[in-house]
Amino acid sequence: MENLYLLLLMPVFGAILLAFVKQSQLAKRLALAVSSFTIILTIPFLINFVPDASMQFVQSFAWLPSYGINFHIGIDGISLPLVLLTNGLIPLIILSTFRYEYKGGFYALILFMQSGLLLVFMALDAFIFYIGWEAALIPIYFICAMWGGENRIRVNLKFFVYTFIGSLLMLTAIIYLHFQAPERDFELSSFYQLGLDAQTQGWIFLAFFIAFAVKLPIFPFHTWQPDTYASASTAGTMLLAGIMLKMGVYGLIRWLIPVSPLGFEQYGTICLVLGIIGVVYASIIALRQNDIKRLIAYSSIAHVGLISAGVFAWNVQGLQGAMIQMINHGINVVGLFFVMDIIINRTQKEDLKELGGIASSAPRLAIVFLVLVMGAIGLPITNGFVGEFLLLTGIYNAGIWYAVFGGLTLVLGAAYMLRLYQKTMLGEKNDITINFKDIHGSETIVFVILVLFVLGLGIYPEPLLNISEAAVTNLINQISIK
């Protein structure tokens, strides 16, 4: 039976249990078991989902009725892919940490964050959405601060300040909208129907946009990201890049534009341009990077810039491209950061100038790395191709020059990703890479699953597109702005 409450609470139960586990091996196995069981709980939702525009599996109860707060959750074609992404990647992220001696507290934070992420993607009440938004932030802050690199405290303080300010602005807008609602509630449907004047919608748009732009991040709200990604543990970076930034894209689609369409009319073009600037800016910096984690971090900014531009184009192609590319980016970036983690762990080096020749010692790693690079570039028969094609088509419909500059992601992305591959995998071995060990055990399992997704979604993306198509089309028709 499909029960969203159980799906939300399973990671919480696991987190509470893991908080008391001090033995590393037991913690790993228990965390993997809980996250795997959550996947099993997700399968009935996928099987019984009807690909139409309706909100399904809806559950609600009056949580704080005197304040108009209902614990109202549900899933439609826009939220289901992100629920699948979250529950699908968490076990792989946990499995990728098996060579480290993390204890129960680390995995408890991951599972607690998973529950917060799911709440964001399911919430149909703005107050509940905000709780999930903050609940996902708290554990990732501690994951990055407690298991990060040398400058982790300073870097994560910057990350926390950025996100806290953005969240505060969003909360202010939510409270204002609550008092404008006829029933004094926080229901998403009530916010959609308010019909506020253009000036009011303008500042509401900006308040929500800053919160979502920081989380993505969109240029120029991105400055916290490279440092945070570089200093965090690899699992923390995977959570941030693979899943958490999708909260921002989801917020744009579900909350920002439908709640303040007149604000979008005022500022939507500016936001689209910021996304395109992010593509070019981050790609140029990635081309000049020698730190391998920072290179992937800037590539993530470039990809997210294109996704956000597709959303702000506000047409079916752009929004469908954003939906599938969120999934593809999550898969690819988790795989790429895992490759970087293996290289750093084996060599204790992060500088491209000190690496090379790894393919001759680790052919299996070289093959999976190449597949992930091809997916990130967006070559045909890999998962990135369909998403980038739809995004650029949608952006082209908004303006040809947007597509021209947005399309630079194909050229620049190929340049910096192939440079990364060449400098690490090819060339002559040196004293650092001569004894490099190939992937094995849990590493192989993670990469095999990721590669299957890269190729599977590249060859046959239709099932994933079908999930979101009706909901996306309905939303575009309801909010006919352009």
Buried (B, 14 or more C-beta within 10 A) or exposed (E): EBBBEEBBEBBBEBBEBBBEBEEBEEBBBBBBEBBBBBEEBBEBBBEEBEBEBEBBBBBBEEEEEEEBBBBBBBBBBBBBBBBBBBBBBBBBBBBBBBEBEBBBBBBBBBBBBBBBBBBBBBBBBBBBBBBBBBBBBBBBBBBBBBBBEEEBEEBBEEBBEBBBEBBEBBBBBBBBBBEBBEEEBBBBEBBBEBEBEEEBBBBBBBBBBBBBBBBBBBBEBBEBBBBBBBBBBBBBBBBBBBBBBBBBBBBBBBBBBBBBBBBBBBBBBEBBBBBBBBBBBBBBBBBEBBBBBBBBBBBBBBBBBBBBBBBBBBBBBBBBBBBBBBBBBBBBBBBBBBBBBBBBEBBEBBEBEBBBBBBBBBEBBBBBBBBBBBBBBBBEEBBBBBBBBBBBBBBBBBBEEBBEBBBBBBEBBBBBBBBBBEBBBBBEBEEBBEEBEBBEEBBBBBBEBBBEBBBBBBBEBEEBBEBBBBBBBBBBEEBEEB
